[in-house]
Each structure stands twice: as structure tokens, then as C-alpha cells.
């Protein structure tokens, strides 16, 4: 989940994008490749309120959205009173500007779980794209100037979903892909990122019943070596779509088997992809399916395109991570499950820390970082055998996933944003 108070607005200088490696940035939720993995940079295994903290800045309100980083700029959405705002900081933690995205009233979902600032922004290095639970979708330049704004409820129908719309749109090339899966409509829309105008819209049919008609998982891209597809999860199915026109290429079925059907299987965790494997979680400890490249048509149990199907192991909110042929499945209860990517065979299941887990894991510098709601961070060595490297705590609550950029680990709490580095600078 993607799956979750006043200050002086400072002026900011005009931004000119420098030629930088995308691997050095964190331009979207789950990082430069959309998989939670960073291939360069070093971060410490240990940190605390008084250890390896470069800086810590207060935030104007709570949110579960992941910050994004491009060069020296940090962008994040946040509640601020009854508003939802887009906030820009520099890499010293200094506040540069803020813009109001929605003034429709502060809404909280599931008591203390989240609000309208749950979807993460994204950037192409020139503009920032933000989506909030009111349906407001906006594009700003790096100086905070509004380029365009639309409201998807006005354009595509009023939301009808129990816990709000929190799906993060996916930015790719010149398009912004918006997925709307709620009881009043199932749509996938491609927008021109330059104008916000619709390029195509397709229905995403489902025969799901009850709350299972609603979903919170964010779309991803899967380049399986043959082509790049848009993968959408929710409402009892995973589907893959052509980027050019939204045409459905394949549909993964039986994620909510009819023989034991649940009308409350709302899927929050997003799928994750490697070149040779797509991992599709469901919810509440249920099914997890591995899909092979080259899939077409209807895919179900026994299909040649299924690598494996596990009856259990799906984390309810945290998304999986794939690395070196292993699949890590963090559970919402604080248990970490690791399975073999080729067979789906469980390699270990270890309890980390007893609390709620909402953030998705990241892997950087040989460290798998797993975040609990109450500010406990487990640092695990990746591999087929469990090895705990460190345990750290911070005095905050965390539902946003960690991010890494330019050798720093950024941890977004409800009250503060932390910058962590080995040098403390």
C-alpha cells in the first residue's frame, strides 16, 4: 500500500534538470525500477534518534505516501489541517514551497490507518505528478507552478469505496496511467502527462462481489524480455494490458476461488516483477501466484504460464520483493516469509517484531529493510537463510515505505521526515 502544521512557504530557484542516472534518483513509489531495489549506494545498518541521522524535519501532518527524490529536491504529499498539500524540500531538509492539492476536508480511513495523502507522487525530472483521495490529479513544475489539474471523480465518476482511493498512478514515457477500481466503476485510463488529457480509457471487467469489488493495489510495469505490459491487480483478478491502447493481454483467475469465496478480499499489496517472474499477492495471508513471461489469454491453476501457486503467504498491505531468485513476502503481522522464485517453495518464515506492518520493503547495499508501524526497523541480510543484521527504532509512526537516493535513506513518519546516512551528513 500502497497501502495512509503551518509554515512559511519559501521561494525556490528555477530548476534545470542535469543529466543524471535514474538509478541515483527515487522518482516514484518503489524506486527507479518500480521493484523496491537500489543497485548503488551505501547506507548504514544501524540508526537511531541520535545515531546516523543527517537531519530530521517536522511535517505538517500525517500521510502514508512515499517521498520522491530528484537531484537536490524532495517531494511528498501530506495532510495539513483540512488540506492535502504537495511539499518540496531540498536535500538539507529546508522547506522550499508547498501547494494545496485538495481543500475538500481532512478524511481519515480505518481510524488511524490513513487519509487522502496515501498515493505517492512521481517525477520525470522536470515535473511532479500528484494524486490525492479527493480525486484531484495535478502536475507542477519544480518551482511549484501548476501546469494542469483535473479531478478524476468529475471526469470518470464518483468514488464508491469503503476506505478511500489510494492507488498511485504510474508515470511512464509521455503517459500517466490511472487505475480506478471501486464499486462505482472499474477503469484504466492513460493520460497525456503534458496536458492531463485522456489518450485512452478501457473498462476492466470483474464479477467480484461486495468489498472484493474494491482494490487499493497500484499498477506496475512488467518487461519480461519480450515486451512491456501494464499489470493491474484487484477485484479478484490480475490483468496485463498493452501500453498503446489498454487492450487486455492476459487475465490471472482464481485469486478468490469460488469454492471458498470471500466478499471482503480487497487487495492492497501491489504485484512486483523481475525479468523472469511476476509475483501476484492477494490479501490477508491468502494466495500468492508466480506468473511466467510470455503469458496470454486466461491463466488459472494448472496453466503453463503459472510458475507456482501458494495457498498462503500474501501480506495484507506490504508488497513483495524479488531479488536473486528469491521472493520476500513480508506479512502485516511482522512475519517475513522467503520462498524460492522458481518453485514457490518456502525457505523460511521468521517473526521480526510484533506490530502492524504497512510499509513495503526495500533492498539496498546488501540490506533488506522492513518497517513496522511503531517505528521498528528490521535489517535483514538477503539470502535463502534468515540472518538479522540489525534492529533500529525511531520515535514516530511509519506507514510510508523507505526510500534511498544519493547515498541516503529517507524515512517518512507521521510527524517527521528523517535523512539517514553513514556519515550523519
N, C-alpha and C positions, 0 to 999 in steps of 0.2 A: 503495500500500500504505500496501492500505492496509496496503501493504505496508509488529521489531523490535522508612560505611554505616549508621551509627546516629546518632540524635539525640534530644534531649529533645522530647517532644510537648508543645507549649504549648497552653494553653486558648484558646478563642476565644469572642468575644461573640456573643450571639444576633443572627442576621441578619434584617433586614427588607427585602424587595425594594422598591426605589424605582422609580417609573415612569421607565424609560429606554428609549431607542430600541434595538431589537435590532441595528440596524446598528452601534452603538457597542460591541457585545459580540462575543465569539467563542465561541458556545455549543456548537459541535460541530465535528467534523473537517470541514475545507474551509469553515468560516466561517458567517456568518449566513444566507447563501442556498445553502450547500452547493456553491458553484462556485469557491471559492478567490479571490473578488474582494471587495475592500473599496472602497466608494464614497466614503468620507470619511476624513479624517485625513492627516497628513503624516509621512513617515518619511525619514530620510537615505538618500542613495545610497551613502554610504561609512561603514564602521565597521571597527574592529579591536580587539584586546585593550585598547588604550589610547586608543581614539577612539570617541566617541558611545555609550559603554556607561553606562547609568544604574546598573546593578548586575549582578552575576554571583554566583550562589549554587551551591554544590556539591549534587549529587544523590546519593541513597543507592545508586544502581545504574543500569545501562543500561536503555534502553527505546526503542522506536520510536514510541510513542503521542504524538499531538499534545496539548499542553495546551489547556485551555479557560479562558475568562475571562468572569466576570460581575461587573460593578462592580469592587470592590476585591479580589475573590477570584480566585485562580488555582488550578486543579485539574489534577492529572496523575497517571497511574499509573506505577509504577516497580518494578523489582526491588529487593529489599533482603535480602541474604543468600539464604535459600531461600524467602522470602516474595515475594508481589506485593502492593504496597500502593497505596492511594489517598492522595495527599498534597495538603494545602491550604496555600497560601502567600497572603500579602497582596501588594498591588502595590508594596511596598517590598522584596519578596524575603524577608520574615520568615516562618519556618515556623510555622504555626498548629496544625495537627494532622495525624495520619496514622491510617489504619485499614487493617488487614490484610484483603485480599480473598481470598487463597489462601495456604495453607501446604503445598501439595502437592509442594513441591520446585522448585528453580530449573531450568528447562528451556531449553536453547539450541537453536536451529534453524539449519541451514546454517552450522555452525561459529560465525562471529561475526556473523551477519546479524540475528538477532532472538531474542526469548524470549516468555514468556507475557504480557508487558506491551506488546503491539503495537496492540490495539484502543484507540481513543480514547474517553474519557468524553464525556458530553453533559449539558447542563443546561437546565432551563426557567426558571431564575432563582430557584427555590425548592428544587429537589432536584438531586442529581448521580447519574447512572446510569453504572455501570462494568461492563465485561465483560472477563474475562481468559481466557487459553488453557486453564485448567483447566475451563472451562465455568461458573464462578461469575459470576453476574449480580446486582448489588446496587444498591440505592437508598439514598442517605444524604441527610440534610438538610444545610444549610450549616454547622451546628455539628458535623457528623460523627456524628450519631446515625443508627444503622441503622434504616431504615423497613421494608425487606424484603430478602430474599436468596433466590435459587434456584440450583440447578445444572442447566443445560440438558442435560448428559450423563445425569444421573439421570432427567430428565423425558422426553427425546426420543431417547436412545440414545447409546452410547459413540462418541466421535470415532474415525474412521479416516481419517487424512490425514497425508501424509508430513512436512509442515513445520509442523503445528500449526494451530489455528483462530485467526485474527486479524481476522475480519470485524467491523467496528464496527456495532453495532445503530443503527437510525435512530429518533430521537425526533421525533414529530410529533403535535401536539394532545395527546390523552389516551392516546396509544398509543406503544409501543416495538416496532418491527418488527425481528425477529431472523431472520437468514438463515443456514441451516446447509447447506453444500454440501460433503459429504465422502463417502467411499466406503461408509459405513455408513448413509447417509440423505441425501435432498435434500428439505429442508423450508423453508417460510416460515411464521413464526409471528407473530401480533400479540398483545401482552400489554397488560393494563391497567397504565399506568405507576404508578397509585396503590397497587396491590396485588401486581403481578407475576403475576396470574392470567391464564390463557390466554383470549383472546377468539375467536380462530380459528386454525386450522392447516391449511395446504394442502400437498399434495405438489407438488414441482417436477420433473416427469419429465425424464429425459435418457437418451439412448442412447450417451453418451460412454464411451470405453474407456480403461482404465489410469489414469495420473495425470491425464488430462483430465477424469476424474470429480470432481476436487477443485478448489476455487476459493477465492480469497482477496479478491476484489473486494467492496467494501462497497456496499450498496444506496443508491439516491438517489431523490429525488422529481423528477418532471418535470411542471410546469404548463405545458402548451403553448397556453394561452389558451382551451382547451375544458374541460379537467378536469385534476386532479392524479392521477398514477399513481405507483405504486411500481415502480421499474425494478431488476431483478436481473440480474447478469451472471455467467456462469460455466458450466462443463460443456458447452461447445460452443454455447451459446445466450445471447441476451439476451431477457428476458421482461418484460412490463409487467402489473401487477396492480391490480385495484380495491382501494382502501384499506378499504372496508367489510367485504369478505368474502374477499379474496385471489384472486378469480376472475381467470384469465389473460385478458388483452385482446388481446395480440399476442405473437408469438414471432419473433425475428430468427434466421434459419437460416444455414447455410453459413459459420459463423465458423471452422470447422475442416473444410474441404472434403473430402469422401470420397475424391476422386481423389488427394489428397496428404495423407491423414490422419496427424496426429501424435498418438500416445498420451501425449505429455508436454506438451500445451498447457494447462498450469494457468494460469488468468488471475488476475493480481494487481491490475493497474491498474483503477480504477473508471471507469464512464462519467461524463460531465458533460453538463449540459443548459443550453441557453438557451431562450427562449420559442419560437423557430422552428427549433431544431435540437437533436438528441440525438447526441452523439458516442460511439461504442462502440469501444473498443480491444480487441485481443486480447492477444498477448504476443510477446516475443522478436523484435520488429521486424516482426511479421506484419500481418494485415488491420486496417484501421480503416474503420468504416462510419458514414455520416451518415444519420440517420433523420428523416423529416419528421413534423410534427404530424398528429394525426388517424388514426394507423395503427391497423389492426385485422387480426386473423387472422394467417396465416403470411406472413412477409416474407422475401424472398430476393433474389438477384441479378436485376435487371430489374424488381423490384417498383415500383409507382408511389409507394410510401412510402419508398423509398430515395432520399436526396438524392445520394449518391455512395458509391462503394466503392473504397478504395485497397488495392492488394495488399500494401503495406508501410507502415511508419511508426509502428506501435504501440510505445510504450515498454514495457519489460518490467515495471517497477514503478511509475514515476511516472504519475500520472493526467493527462489532457489539461486544457487550459483554453481557454475560448471568450470572446473579447472583441471587440466592434465588428466582427463578421462574420468574424473570423479565428480559426483553431484552432491552438493551440500544442501540439505533441507533443514533449515532452522525452524523449529516449532514455536508456536506462540506461547508455549508453556516454559520455554527455556531449555528444551532438549535439542541437541544437534544430532541429526541423522546424516550419515555419509553412505552413499551407495555407489556401486560400480556403474559407470556410464554405459558400458556395453551390454550388461546383463540386468541391471537394476537390483542386483544382489546387495543386501545390506552389509556394510563393512563394520560400522559401529553405530551405537546410539548412546549418547552421553548427556547427562544432565549438567547444565552450566550454572545457572543461577535461578532461583525460584522467583519469578516475577512475570509480568506481561511483556511480550516481545512484539513490537510493531515495526521496527526498522528492518530494512533488508541488509544483508551482509555485504562487505566489500573485501577485496583481496589486493594487498599492496605490499611490496618488499618482503615477500615470503610470510605474510601475516594475514590471517583471516580474522576480521574484526566483526564481532557480533554484539549488538547493542540492546540492552533492556530498557524498559520504560523508566525505571527508577535510577538510571544513571550508572549502571554496572556494565563494564565493557570487558568481554572475554576475548583475549588474543590467542588464536589457535594456529598451530603450525599445519599447513595443508599437507595432506597425505592420507594413505589408507589406514593408518593407526593414529588414534587420538593423542595429541600432545598439546597441553596447555602451556603457552609461553608466558602469559601474564594476565592479571586481573586488575582492572582500574575502576575508580569511581569518581564521579563528579556530582556536585550538589545541584542537580537540576533534573528535569524530566525530559525524556527523549523519545519521540516517535519518528523523527526525520532520520533518514539513512545517512551514515557518514559519507564524506567526500574527500578526495585528495587532489591537490593541484599545486604545482611548483614546489614540491617537497614539503608541503604542509597538509596536515589532517585537520579538516574543519568539522566541528561537531555542533549541530544546531539544537539547542534545548528550547524549552518553552520560555525561559527567562533570558538566556544569554546565548551568544554565538562564541565558540571557542576556536582559537587557532593553535594547533599543537605542532611543535617541531622539535627535532632532536637537540637543537641548539637553544631552544627557548626564544628564538628571534624570528 
